[in-house]
Amino acid sequence: MAVLLVLQARGLGDLLTAVPALRALRRAKPHDRIVLAAPLRLKPIVDLIASVDALMPTADPSGFRWDAPPPELAVNLHGSSAESIVTLSKTRAERILTFRNPAFPELSGPEWEPDMHQVDRWCHLLEYDGIGADRRNLGLVPPVSTTSRRDCVVVHVGAGAPARRWPADRFAAVVRHLLALGREVVLTGDEYERQLALGIAARAGLPVGRVLAGQQNLIDLAATVAEAALVICGDTGVAHLATAFGTRTVLLFGPTPPRWAGPPAHLLGRHAVLWTGHVGDPDADTPDPGLLQIGVTEVINAVDKQLSKRNWPGTGTDRRKTAYRRVG
């Protein structure tokens, strides 16, 4: 049995954009063993993808060690950096599939195009090697949670960096509006964002018991997102989870354009994407100026519109394409 190694040692959102590529690889190599090098904390979601045979815990390519016989193929879904290519080269793989890097002229591959959606990027890499990929194949089967929160509104207050984090007082204003509508609201985030979420709850008058940030494991978070009537968040892994489960969203984008990382526009979806057109540093230490241009009124209007939409009978999603709406 041939072994295929795939490197994708990034976060939740990056993993979810690679789902169509992983499934394409599974279809093309049904009898091979696919090993994914990714962070251990993502294993519950990797299991939901159902295209990977084994997870090799890897949080950073520089710390990756491959002690098994050389894989037949090593696929770089991590990026085009020299570091990721060196990591795969050390496995002595018979063949490496990666985007072109001038530091490795002996390796052929497609050119890295900065202005490309991440889902398209990974599918394009496989297509370069003759493996067809279906960009629509993003869906996940919802996991079962011990506590059902069906039809709640999830407000995910965190983000991977301050640049992508909408201000707490604005989130609180949106939560107050939702409570006035009589909606059940829960606040989500990781353990580092619990204090932020508690502060937002206090400003909004939301009971502490509705603050789930830091209290859920990844599978429970995923189940909450899957059952929600609506998810409100920034450019985060939770946004990609909502896309995977067909959950309606209001997404606040900045400084990364939604055409790079938002819900793919060609897919059936339920997504209201707010973006002011400003492109900046997604890892900056302060909120992006473009993100700050998205006001409470715009978000509340989008929330009301999303909540007013009727579900199509017998489906998990409505039959509308994702709409990127530029605000400001």
N, C-alpha and C positions, 0 to 999 in steps of 0.2 A: 504494500500500500504506500503510495507516494504521500509525502507530507508537504503541505503548503503553509507557509508562514506569512501572516498579515500583521503589519505594524500600524497601530492606530492608538498611540499612547497619550491621548488627550482627554477632554472632558465628555460629559454626557451628550451635549449638543453635537459635537464632532462625531461621536460614535453613531448617533442617529442619522446624520447625513450620509454615513457610509453604508447604511442598511441595504439600499438597492445594489451597491457594488458587492457586498458580502453575499447577497442572495444570488447574484449573477455568477459569482465564482463557485458557489455551491452547485448551481445548475450545470455549469460547464464541467465541473469536476466531482460528479456525484459519488465516486468511489474513493476519493482521496481524503486524507485527514487534514482538516483545516484547523490550524492553531492561530489564535488571535493574541497578539501581545498588546494588552490594554490594562488600565488600572483595575485592581481587584474589586474596588467598590462598585464597579459597573457590571459585575457578573450577573446580578438579577435581570438586568436589561439585555445583556448578551444572551442569556437563556431564552428570553422572549423572541429574539431574532430568529432562533432555530436554524441557523446556518453554520454554526461554529461547533467543532468537536471538542476543543479544549481551549481554556484561557490560560495564558502565561502572564501572571501579574507583572505589569510594567507601568510604572508611573512616569518614567523618564528614559528616553532612548539611551542616554549615556550610561545608565545602570543595567542595561539589558545584557543577559548572558545566555547563550545558546549552547547547551552541553550535549545535545542529541546529534545524531548523524546529520549531515548537510541536507536541508530541505531541497526538494526538486525546484520549487519556485518560492521566491520571497517577494511579497507585494507591499509597496510603500504607500499606505493610505494615511501617512502621518504628515507628509509635506514634501518639499523639494530640497530641504536643507542638507548640507554636507553631513551633519551629525546623523540624521536618520539613514542616509545611504551607507555611511561607515558602519553603523550598527548592523545593517543587513549584510554588508560585505563580510563581516566577521563570522557570520554563520556558515560561510563557504557555500552558499546556495549555488545550485547549478545554474540558476538564472535569476536575475533581479528585474522586476517590473517597477519602474519609478519614473517620475518626471525628470526631464533632462536637467543636468547640472553641469556647468562648464568645468568643474573640478574633476568630473568623471567622464572624460570624452569617450571612454570605451563602452559606456552604457548608453544604448539608444533609448528613446522615450519621447513622448510628446512634450512640447514646450509648455511651461507653466504660464497660464493666462490669469493675471490678477483679477480681471473683471469677469469672473465666472462664478455661478452659484456652486456651492460646495457639493451638492448632490450631483450636478452635472460634471464637476471636476473628477470625482472618483469614478463615475461611470465612463467618462471619456478615457481615463487611464486604462481601464479594462478593454474598452473597445479598440484602443490602439493595439492591443495584443490579440484581437480577433474574438473577444468574448462579448457577446451582446448583453446589454444591461437595460432593464426597464426602470426608468426614473420614477415611475408611479408606484413602485413597490416599496412604499415607506411604512405601511401599516403594521401595527403590532396588536396581538390579541390582548385585551385588558387583563391584568392579573386580578386575583381575588384577594380582597383585603379583609382583615378581621373586623373592621368597622366601616360600615357603608355610610357614605356622605352624598348619596345620589342627589343631583340637581342643586348642589351648593354652588356658590361662586368662589372660586379660588383666586385670591390675590397674592401673587408671589412677589415678595418685596425685595428679594435679593438679586444679585448679579455677580458675575465673576470678577468685576472690577468696578470702582466708583464711577468710571466714565459711563457705564451702562445702567446706573442706578438712579431711577427717578426719585425726586425728593420725598422724604417721609411725610411731610405735611400735606403733600398733594395726594399721596396714597390714602392718608387718613380722610381727606375730603371725599374721595371716591367711596371709601367704605361707609362713611356717614350717609351718603346718598343711597347706597345699596340697602343699608339698614332701614332707611326711611321707606324704601319700596317693600320692606318685609322679606327681603331675601336672606337666606342663611349664608353667612360669609365665613370663610376660614383663611387664615394667613399662613403661608408656607415659606420655607427657607431652610437653610442648613443651621447647624449648631452655632456657627459664628454670627448668624443673622437673627438669633432669637431675641436679643435685647432690642434690636431695631424693630422687630415685629411687635414686641411688647409695648414699645413706645408708641407705635402707630395705633395699636389697639386702644391704649389709654386715651389718645387724642380723639379717637373715633367713637368711644363708648362701646367697644366690642369686648365681650367677656373674655377673660384670660383663657378659659377653656377652648376658645375658638382659635387660639394661637398654636398652630401645629409646628411652627418653625423649630427645628432642633429636636422634635419629639418623634419624628417618623424615620423609618428606614426607607431605602430607595424604592422598595416594592410597594410599601404603603403610600408613599408620595405618588407613585405612578398610578395606583388604583384610585386615589383621590382625584387626580387629574382626569382619568378616564371616565369617572362617574359625574364629573362636574357639568353644570349647565353652561358655565363660562369660566375661562381662565383669563386673568388680567396680569400681564407681566411685561418685562423688557425682553431684550435679546438674550435669552438664557436657554439652558437645557430644558427647562420646563416648557418653554414655547415649542421646542421640537417634540417633546412628549405629547403635547396637545395635538400637534399635527399628526403624529403617529396613531393616536387614538380617535381622531376625527372629532375632537372636542372644540366647540366654538371658542374663539379668542378675541381679545383686544390686545394688540401687541404694540409696545412703545419702542420704536427703533431709533438708535443713535448711539454711537457715531458710525456704526457699520450699516451700509445700505441694505435694505431687505432683499434686493436682487442678488446679494451675495449669500445671505444666511436666513432669509425669511421663508415662510411656507412657499414651496414652489408654485408659481402662478399657473402652471399648466395642470395642476392637480385639482380634483374636486375638493372643496374646502369650506371652512366656516370662519374665515379669518379677516378681521378688520385691522389693517396694519397702518399705524400712524408714523409718519416720518416727515421731517421738515426739509430734507435734502442736504443736510450738512454732513460731510464726511470728515472724520477725525481719528484720533488714536483710541482704539477700543480698550487699551490697557492703562489709560491715563488715571491719575490719582484724584481727579475732580470730575464732576458730572459734565458730560459733553454739552457745549452750548446749544447744539441742535436739539438734543433731548430736552433741555430746559425750555425750549420754545414750545413744546407740547404742553398746553395748559389743561387745567382741571376740566374746563367746560368741554373741550374737544374730546377728552376721554369719557366723560359722562354721557355725552351725546352718542358716542360710539357704543358704549355699554348699553344704553337704552335701546338702541337700534338692534344690537345683537340679541338682547333678551326678548325683544318683541317678535323675532323671527320664529316661524312655526317649523317644527321638525317634520321632515318628510316621512310619511308612514312607512314603517318596516326598514328604515335605513338608519345608519349611525351618523350620516352626514346629510346636509341638504345639497341640492344639485346646483350649486353656484361655484364659480371659480373664485380663487383667492383674489381679493382686490387690494392693491397697494394704493392707499389714499394719502396723498401728500397734503400736510396741513401747514398753516402759517402763511 
